[in-house]
């Protein structure tokens, strides 16, 4: 189900997410994301749109229902090892949406290893589902 997103694991694993620019004279700091991260972001939004029946638009509620606040610390510290794909995807969507309010928020989640960890967990949930389907 999440193959379109987990295909980005190698790119995210490279560790280059973009560059921080500006922050001098009259230019406020901002992040210019790498092509891979910009494309992943687009795929995340498309995935949410393509799966509206899952209720991803209310990602903060999905996180809240699993004891995760829509905050940098809570999302970073979340133990995803037992979370289902829907909740892990809500983490990804929450990180991407945070970028609207705080330039560099997504960079934080990339650099801290969260995005890679979340994508790897999505790959695991796909494998778990495939294993159940074969039975």
ChimeraX commands (.cxc) that place a marker at each C-alpha (Angstrom):
marker #1 position 0.00,0.00,0.00 radius 0.5
marker #1 position 2.81,2.41,0.88 radius 0.5
marker #1 position 5.22,1.43,-1.90 radius 0.5
marker #1 position 5.08,4.86,-3.54 radius 0.5
marker #1 position 6.50,6.31,-0.32 radius 0.5
marker #1 position 8.86,3.56,0.77 radius 0.5
marker #1 position 10.56,3.83,-2.62 radius 0.5
marker #1 position 12.21,6.93,-1.14 radius 0.5
marker #1 position 14.04,5.00,1.59 radius 0.5
marker #1 position 17.36,4.92,-0.34 radius 0.5
marker #1 position 17.16,8.66,-1.12 radius 0.5
marker #1 position 16.32,9.60,2.46 radius 0.5
marker #1 position 19.03,7.24,3.69 radius 0.5
marker #1 position 21.66,9.24,1.77 radius 0.5
marker #1 position 21.36,12.01,4.31 radius 0.5
marker #1 position 21.14,15.00,1.96 radius 0.5
marker #1 position 17.83,16.74,2.49 radius 0.5
marker #1 position 18.54,20.23,1.20 radius 0.5
marker #1 position 20.21,23.46,2.26 radius 0.5
marker #1 position 19.46,26.20,4.73 radius 0.5
marker #1 position 19.72,29.53,2.96 radius 0.5
marker #1 position 19.22,33.20,3.77 radius 0.5
marker #1 position 19.30,34.49,7.30 radius 0.5
marker #1 position 21.25,37.64,6.51 radius 0.5
marker #1 position 20.50,41.22,5.50 radius 0.5
marker #1 position 16.78,41.40,4.73 radius 0.5
marker #1 position 16.48,37.74,3.72 radius 0.5
marker #1 position 14.88,35.53,6.36 radius 0.5
marker #1 position 16.28,32.02,6.69 radius 0.5
marker #1 position 14.59,29.31,4.66 radius 0.5
marker #1 position 15.21,25.76,3.49 radius 0.5
marker #1 position 15.67,24.75,-0.12 radius 0.5
marker #1 position 14.81,21.05,-0.04 radius 0.5
marker #1 position 16.48,18.51,-2.29 radius 0.5
marker #1 position 14.61,17.16,-5.27 radius 0.5
marker #1 position 14.09,13.85,-3.44 radius 0.5
marker #1 position 12.52,15.49,-0.40 radius 0.5
marker #1 position 10.35,17.79,-2.52 radius 0.5
marker #1 position 9.16,14.79,-4.52 radius 0.5
marker #1 position 8.53,12.75,-1.36 radius 0.5
marker #1 position 6.50,15.64,0.03 radius 0.5
marker #1 position 4.40,15.70,-3.13 radius 0.5
marker #1 position 3.89,11.92,-2.92 radius 0.5
marker #1 position 2.77,12.24,0.72 radius 0.5
marker #1 position 0.11,14.79,-0.23 radius 0.5
marker #1 position -1.00,12.67,-3.20 radius 0.5
marker #1 position -1.21,9.57,-1.02 radius 0.5
marker #1 position -3.41,11.42,1.49 radius 0.5
marker #1 position -5.65,12.64,-1.33 radius 0.5
marker #1 position -5.85,9.20,-2.92 radius 0.5
marker #1 position -6.84,7.59,0.40 radius 0.5
marker #1 position -9.35,10.10,1.76 radius 0.5
marker #1 position -11.43,7.23,3.14 radius 0.5
marker #1 position -8.68,6.68,5.73 radius 0.5
marker #1 position -9.33,10.11,7.26 radius 0.5
marker #1 position -5.75,11.35,6.96 radius 0.5
marker #1 position -7.00,14.94,6.87 radius 0.5
marker #1 position -7.36,14.63,10.64 radius 0.5
marker #1 position -3.78,13.44,11.14 radius 0.5
marker #1 position -3.46,15.25,14.49 radius 0.5
marker #1 position -6.44,13.25,15.83 radius 0.5
marker #1 position -4.92,9.99,14.55 radius 0.5
marker #1 position -1.72,10.86,16.40 radius 0.5
marker #1 position -3.59,11.96,19.54 radius 0.5
marker #1 position -5.53,8.68,19.61 radius 0.5
marker #1 position -2.16,6.89,19.85 radius 0.5
marker #1 position -0.73,9.13,22.56 radius 0.5
marker #1 position 1.35,11.25,20.20 radius 0.5
marker #1 position 1.06,15.03,20.26 radius 0.5
marker #1 position 1.51,17.02,17.05 radius 0.5
marker #1 position 4.77,18.41,18.39 radius 0.5
marker #1 position 8.42,18.04,17.52 radius 0.5
marker #1 position 9.38,16.15,20.67 radius 0.5
marker #1 position 6.41,13.82,20.84 radius 0.5
marker #1 position 6.60,12.90,17.18 radius 0.5
marker #1 position 10.37,12.38,17.33 radius 0.5
marker #1 position 10.14,10.17,20.42 radius 0.5
marker #1 position 7.20,8.07,19.19 radius 0.5
marker #1 position 7.94,4.35,19.23 radius 0.5
marker #1 position 6.69,3.33,15.81 radius 0.5
marker #1 position 7.62,-0.34,16.12 radius 0.5
marker #1 position 4.07,-1.39,16.96 radius 0.5
marker #1 position 2.15,1.35,15.15 radius 0.5
marker #1 position -0.04,0.58,12.16 radius 0.5
marker #1 position 0.60,2.14,8.78 radius 0.5
marker #1 position -2.18,4.70,9.15 radius 0.5
marker #1 position -0.62,6.15,12.29 radius 0.5
marker #1 position 2.90,6.13,10.86 radius 0.5
marker #1 position 1.62,7.88,7.75 radius 0.5
marker #1 position -0.04,10.46,10.02 radius 0.5
marker #1 position 3.43,11.16,11.45 radius 0.5
marker #1 position 4.78,11.79,7.95 radius 0.5
marker #1 position 1.85,13.98,7.01 radius 0.5
marker #1 position 2.14,15.89,10.29 radius 0.5
marker #1 position 5.83,16.56,9.62 radius 0.5
marker #1 position 5.10,17.81,6.11 radius 0.5
marker #1 position 2.22,19.98,7.31 radius 0.5
marker #1 position 4.42,21.43,10.08 radius 0.5
marker #1 position 6.56,22.95,7.34 radius 0.5
marker #1 position 3.70,25.36,6.57 radius 0.5
marker #1 position 4.03,26.90,10.01 radius 0.5
marker #1 position 7.76,26.62,10.59 radius 0.5
marker #1 position 10.26,26.68,7.76 radius 0.5
marker #1 position 12.71,23.86,8.37 radius 0.5
marker #1 position 10.37,21.67,10.42 radius 0.5
marker #1 position 10.55,18.88,7.86 radius 0.5
marker #1 position 14.35,19.25,7.76 radius 0.5
marker #1 position 14.39,18.65,11.52 radius 0.5
marker #1 position 12.45,15.39,11.11 radius 0.5
marker #1 position 14.75,14.31,8.28 radius 0.5
marker #1 position 17.98,15.14,10.10 radius 0.5
marker #1 position 16.85,13.47,13.33 radius 0.5
marker #1 position 16.24,10.24,11.44 radius 0.5
marker #1 position 12.49,10.25,11.96 radius 0.5
marker #1 position 11.48,10.30,8.29 radius 0.5
marker #1 position 13.74,7.35,7.51 radius 0.5
marker #1 position 12.47,5.43,10.56 radius 0.5
marker #1 position 8.86,6.15,9.63 radius 0.5
marker #1 position 9.36,5.05,6.01 radius 0.5
marker #1 position 11.06,1.86,7.16 radius 0.5
marker #1 position 8.12,1.13,9.46 radius 0.5
marker #1 position 5.71,1.66,6.55 radius 0.5
marker #1 position 7.71,-0.88,4.57 radius 0.5
marker #1 position 7.38,-3.31,7.50 radius 0.5
marker #1 position 3.61,-2.80,7.66 radius 0.5
marker #1 position 3.39,-3.56,3.93 radius 0.5
marker #1 position 5.36,-6.77,4.48 radius 0.5
marker #1 position 3.19,-7.74,7.46 radius 0.5
marker #1 position 0.06,-7.19,5.38 radius 0.5
marker #1 position 1.49,-9.21,2.48 radius 0.5
marker #1 position 2.31,-12.05,4.87 radius 0.5
marker #1 position -1.24,-12.10,6.24 radius 0.5
marker #1 position -2.70,-12.01,2.72 radius 0.5
marker #1 position -0.72,-15.11,1.70 radius 0.5
marker #1 position -2.24,-17.20,4.49 radius 0.5
marker link #1:1,2 radius 0.2
marker link #1:2,3 radius 0.2
marker link #1:3,4 radius 0.2
marker link #1:4,5 radius 0.2
marker link #1:5,6 radius 0.2
marker link #1:6,7 radius 0.2
marker link #1:7,8 radius 0.2
marker link #1:8,9 radius 0.2
marker link #1:9,10 radius 0.2
marker link #1:10,11 radius 0.2
marker link #1:11,12 radius 0.2
marker link #1:12,13 radius 0.2
marker link #1:13,14 radius 0.2
marker link #1:14,15 radius 0.2
marker link #1:15,16 radius 0.2
marker link #1:16,17 radius 0.2
marker link #1:17,18 radius 0.2
marker link #1:18,19 radius 0.2
marker link #1:19,20 radius 0.2
marker link #1:20,21 radius 0.2
marker link #1:21,22 radius 0.2
marker link #1:22,23 radius 0.2
marker link #1:23,24 radius 0.2
marker link #1:24,25 radius 0.2
marker link #1:25,26 radius 0.2
marker link #1:26,27 radius 0.2
marker link #1:27,28 radius 0.2
marker link #1:28,29 radius 0.2
marker link #1:29,30 radius 0.2
marker link #1:30,31 radius 0.2
marker link #1:31,32 radius 0.2
marker link #1:32,33 radius 0.2
marker link #1:33,34 radius 0.2
marker link #1:34,35 radius 0.2
marker link #1:35,36 radius 0.2
marker link #1:36,37 radius 0.2
marker link #1:37,38 radius 0.2
marker link #1:38,39 radius 0.2
marker link #1:39,40 radius 0.2
marker link #1:40,41 radius 0.2
marker link #1:41,42 radius 0.2
marker link #1:42,43 radius 0.2
marker link #1:43,44 radius 0.2
marker link #1:44,45 radius 0.2
marker link #1:45,46 radius 0.2
marker link #1:46,47 radius 0.2
marker link #1:47,48 radius 0.2
marker link #1:48,49 radius 0.2
marker link #1:49,50 radius 0.2
marker link #1:50,51 radius 0.2
marker link #1:51,52 radius 0.2
marker link #1:52,53 radius 0.2
marker link #1:53,54 radius 0.2
marker link #1:54,55 radius 0.2
marker link #1:55,56 radius 0.2
marker link #1:56,57 radius 0.2
marker link #1:57,58 radius 0.2
marker link #1:58,59 radius 0.2
marker link #1:59,60 radius 0.2
marker link #1:60,61 radius 0.2
marker link #1:61,62 radius 0.2
marker link #1:62,63 radius 0.2
marker link #1:63,64 radius 0.2
marker link #1:64,65 radius 0.2
marker link #1:65,66 radius 0.2
marker link #1:66,67 radius 0.2
marker link #1:67,68 radius 0.2
marker link #1:68,69 radius 0.2
marker link #1:69,70 radius 0.2
marker link #1:70,71 radius 0.2
marker link #1:71,72 radius 0.2
marker link #1:72,73 radius 0.2
marker link #1:73,74 radius 0.2
marker link #1:74,75 radius 0.2
marker link #1:75,76 radius 0.2
marker link #1:76,77 radius 0.2
marker link #1:77,78 radius 0.2
marker link #1:78,79 radius 0.2
marker link #1:79,80 radius 0.2
marker link #1:80,81 radius 0.2
marker link #1:81,82 radius 0.2
marker link #1:82,83 radius 0.2
marker link #1:83,84 radius 0.2
marker link #1:84,85 radius 0.2
marker link #1:85,86 radius 0.2
marker link #1:86,87 radius 0.2
marker link #1:87,88 radius 0.2
marker link #1:88,89 radius 0.2
marker link #1:89,90 radius 0.2
marker link #1:90,91 radius 0.2
marker link #1:91,92 radius 0.2
marker link #1:92,93 radius 0.2
marker link #1:93,94 radius 0.2
marker link #1:94,95 radius 0.2
marker link #1:95,96 radius 0.2
marker link #1:96,97 radius 0.2
marker link #1:97,98 radius 0.2
marker link #1:98,99 radius 0.2
marker link #1:99,100 radius 0.2
marker link #1:100,101 radius 0.2
marker link #1:101,102 radius 0.2
marker link #1:102,103 radius 0.2
marker link #1:103,104 radius 0.2
marker link #1:104,105 radius 0.2
marker link #1:105,106 radius 0.2
marker link #1:106,107 radius 0.2
marker link #1:107,108 radius 0.2
marker link #1:108,109 radius 0.2
marker link #1:109,110 radius 0.2
marker link #1:110,111 radius 0.2
marker link #1:111,112 radius 0.2
marker link #1:112,113 radius 0.2
marker link #1:113,114 radius 0.2
marker link #1:114,115 radius 0.2
marker link #1:115,116 radius 0.2
marker link #1:116,117 radius 0.2
marker link #1:117,118 radius 0.2
marker link #1:118,119 radius 0.2
marker link #1:119,120 radius 0.2
marker link #1:120,121 radius 0.2
marker link #1:121,122 radius 0.2
marker link #1:122,123 radius 0.2
marker link #1:123,124 radius 0.2
marker link #1:124,125 radius 0.2
marker link #1:125,126 radius 0.2
marker link #1:126,127 radius 0.2
marker link #1:127,128 radius 0.2
marker link #1:128,129 radius 0.2
marker link #1:129,130 radius 0.2
marker link #1:130,131 radius 0.2
marker link #1:131,132 radius 0.2
marker link #1:132,133 radius 0.2
marker link #1:133,134 radius 0.2
marker link #1:134,135 radius 0.2
view
